């Protein structure tokens, strides 16, 4: 959900990149995708949460200095619909 986004989300991608490169792969990029508000509101059962547009902006701010190879995807948080929950 990236609610809130934190350095652990980025660290997961960095570690995956390192592991792939150790095995001879070239990593061209990665992305973080904030979940749609309807998914987050259901997950948090009415508790306060940052709207998707704000979470996407927070991801951009977190990545802009040191993680240019990781981008934010806003497709998931911008499309209306029912989102699956994976318990």
Buried (B, 14 or more C-beta within 10 A) or exposed (E): BBBEBEEEBBEEBBEEBEEEEEEEEEEEEBEBBBBBBBBBBBBEEEEEBBBBEEBBBBBBEBBEEEBEBBBBEBEBBEEEEEBEEEE
